[in-house]
């Protein structure tokens, strides 16, 4: 999106936000007309930007990775403590994981593409998580033996249960995990 005009970038971001919301509510197989309605655009606009469903899903995925990556430093500045920033960022990460549900099935036939997206995800988000963990550990608010990738895998594994049981509360399970990081006074 770097070479596009500012209004074109905003329009595409609005479209991606709308698609993400529809994917969370109805899954990645939701009708394109639902995404168009949510975005307030015609279906032709979506197809002009994203010729295939896979193109749209990948764009949503990348858009959300970037939003999650940008949120880390912003939360460190705006939160009352580094621990609070970490907790809020993990909440955003959980939302992201819910949205990307179904991505693997859509990209099953493109293993190389899926692996490239996974590498992109790791390269962008692990350093942000590490920055938040380091800040909270340096402030004496959490244990010092927590690694970003390990924490992110733990959160991801806790989110898997929500795929098969509507009563499963992934967010509550993740809250328990994050509370377990706290250093006891």
Rosetta blueprint (number, residue, H / E / L):
1 X L
2 X L
3 X L
4 X L
5 X L
6 X H
7 X H
8 X H
9 X H
10 X H
11 X H
12 X H
13 X H
14 X H
15 X H
16 X H
17 X H
18 X H
19 X H
20 X H
21 X H
22 X H
23 X H
24 X H
25 X H
26 X H
27 X L
28 X L
29 X L
30 X L
31 X L
32 X H
33 X H
34 X H
35 X H
36 X H
37 X H
38 X H
39 X H
40 X L
41 X L
42 X L
43 X H
44 X H
45 X H
46 X H
47 X H
48 X H
49 X H
50 X L
51 X L
52 X L
53 X H
54 X H
55 X H
56 X H
57 X H
58 X H
59 X H
60 X H
61 X H
62 X H
63 X H
64 X H
65 X H
66 X H
67 X H
68 X H
69 X H
70 X H
71 X H
72 X H
73 X H
74 X H
75 X H
76 X H
77 X H
78 X H
79 X L
80 X L
81 X L
82 X H
83 X H
84 X H
85 X H
86 X H
87 X H
88 X H
89 X H
90 X H
91 X H
92 X H
93 X H
94 X H
95 X H
96 X H
97 X H
98 X H
99 X H
100 X L
101 X L
102 X L
103 X H
104 X H
105 X H
106 X H
107 X L
108 X L
109 X L
110 X L
111 X H
112 X H
113 X H
114 X H
115 X H
116 X H
117 X H
118 X H
119 X H
120 X H
121 X H
122 X H
123 X H
124 X H
125 X H
126 X H
127 X H
128 X H
129 X H
130 X H
131 X H
132 X H
133 X H
134 X H
135 X H
136 X H
137 X H
138 X H
139 X L
140 X L
141 X L
142 X E
143 X L
144 X L
145 X L
146 X L
147 X L
148 X H
149 X H
150 X H
151 X H
152 X H
153 X H
154 X H
155 X H
156 X H
157 X H
158 X H
159 X H
160 X H
161 X H
162 X H
163 X H
164 X L
165 X L
166 X L
167 X L
168 X L
169 X L
170 X H
171 X H
172 X H
173 X H
174 X H
175 X H
176 X H
177 X H
178 X H
179 X H
180 X L
181 X L
182 X E
183 X L
184 X L
185 X L
